[in-house]
Amino acid sequence: MKNVLLLGDSIRYGAKPNSPGYGICVKEKLEGIANVLAPSDNCRFVQYTQRYLYDWANEIENRDEIDVIHWNNGLWDVLRMNGDEPMTPPHIYVYFLERVYNMLVKLFPNAKIIFALSTAVIEEWANPNFIRLNSDIEIFNDEARKLMDSLGVEVNDLYSLTKDFDQSLHSDWVHFGAEGSEIIACQVVEKIKAALQD
């Protein structure tokens, strides 16, 4: 049986009872094909992921048997509070993405890595003092894509998938309901299956 590790924020992890996250769906869809592992934690900011990655890795037996890692960070990093700039400046975001990548390669030497771009949000539903802007997400995604291309890492474009989602697929301005998470999971599974066959 193959082994897959999912890393990511609440789009993967889930946020509320009505925001299940794509991780649950991916695990169900890969049943009988791969064991799907994930931290029992929201991976949050890229710097949070960098801090706790070693701890999460130590919870995995035989981590050299992880075949594919599907990973995302970004929505916490683009967050603007009280009219301020994004929580993480784009160049710092890219700096820590590369550090996480380097740690993933070290901790999981046999894994193929897939990086998922951050999903789109419904700005008009947000509190102006606690907001994410799709224009920021696009900038961060572009910078992440450039880095991943330079590292030879495959990119899963979840932004293009979700930017035209009907509002009914959302459970709130950032997260997705069961149907939305299912659609995202289908694209994640497609990428993972292709990587497992390489």
N, C-alpha and C positions, 0 to 999 in steps of 0.2 A: 504494500500500500504506500502511495506517495504521501508526502507531508507538506502542508501549506501553512504559512504563518501570516496572519492579518495584523497589520499595525495601522492605527489611525484614530482620528478624533471621533466625535459623536455621530458623524454620518456613518461610520463603521460600527461604533459601539452602541449607539442608541441613546436617546435623551429622556424619553418619557414612555409611559405605557403605550401611547399612540405613535411613538417614533422608534420603531424597533431597531433601526440600523440595518445596513446591508449584510453585516457579518453573520447574523442568524440565517438569512436566506442563502448565503454562500455555503455555509456548512450543510444545510439541507440539500442543496443542489449537487454538492460534491460527495454526498454519502455513497460509499462503495467505490469511490474513485480516489479520494484522498482524505487523510485526517486533517482537519482544519483546527489550528491552534490560534489563540489570541490572548493578549493580556486581559485580565479581569479589571481593566482600568481604561479610562478615556486617555488617549495619548496626547491630547491637547496641543500646546505649542510645540514647535519643532525642538526648542531647547528643552522642554519637558521630556520629550521622547529621547533626546540625547542623554539626559540625566538618568533616566530609568531603564534604558535599553539593556544595560548589563544585568540589572536585577531581573527583568523579565526573561532574558535569555537563560539565566541560571535556574529558572523554574521549568525549563524544557530539558527532558532527558534526551540524550543523543541528538543534540542540536546540529551536529554535522550531517544529520539525515533530513534536514529541512530542504525540500526541493525548490520551492517557490516562496518568495516573500512579496506580498502585495501591501503597499505602504502609502499612506497619505498624511500630510500635515499642511496647515495653511490657514484654516478658517479662524483659529484663535489668533494667529499672527496678524491678520488683516483687521482685527477688531479695532474700531475707533470709539473711545469713550469721552464724553463731554466735549466734543468738538476737537479733540486732539488728533495727532497723527496715528497711523496704525501702530499697534502694540510692538511689533517687530519691524524695523526698517527693512526694505527689500534686500539690501546687500548683506545684512546680518542674517536674514532668513536663508539666503543662498549659502552663506558661510556655514550655518548649522546643518543645512540639508547635506552638504558635502561631508561634514563630520559624522552625521548619522549614517550616511552611505558607507563611509570608511569603517565604521564600527560594525555595520551589518556584514560587510565582507569579512571582517576579522572573526566575528562571532559565529557566522553561518557560512563557512567557506565554500559549500557546495550548492548554495541557493542561487537561483536566478531571481533578480530583483525587478519588480514592476512598480513604478511610481504613479500614483493617481493624482491628477490635477484636482484642485478644490472645486466644489460644486457651486452653482449659482444660488443667489438668495433673492427674496422678494423684499426689496428695499422699502417699499411703501408700507409694509407691515411692521417695520422696525421702530423702536424708540430712537429718536434723533440723538439722544445722549448715549446710546448703546447700539451702534450700527456697523454693519459691514456694507461696503459698496462693491457692486460688481465691477466697476472700473478698477478698483484696487485688486480685486481677485484676478482680473485679467492680467494686470501687471505682474503680480506675484507668480501666476501660472506661467507667463511667458519667460520669466527669469528661471523658474524651476525647469521648464522644458529645455532651455539653453544648457543648463547645467547637466541635466540627465542625458541630453544628446552628446555632450562632451565626454560623459562617463560611459556611454554605450548602454544606458539603462532604458528599457522600454517604458513608454508613457501611456497611461490609460486616461483618455480625455473625458473625464466625468463632467467637466464644465460644459462642453458642447452638448453632451447628452441632456443635461438638466436645465440649460438656459431657457429652453422653450417649453419646459414642463407646464402643464396646466396647474393652476393654483390648487386644484383639488388633490394633487399628488403630494402636496406639502401638509405637514401637521402644524407647522408654524413658519415663520419667515426664513428659517435656516434649515430645519429638519424636514424629513419626509415621512409620510404615512406608510402603511404596509404596502400599498400598491407602488408607490414611488420607490421605496427601498427594494422591492422585488425587481423593478426595471433596472435599477442600478446594479443589483446583484447579478442579473443576467449578463451585463457587460463585463463585470468583474470576473465571473466564472468563465466567460468566453476567453478572456485574456489568460487566465490561470490555466485552463485546459490546453491552450496553444503552447504555453511555456512548458507544461509537463510533457508535451510530445516532442519538444526540441531535443 
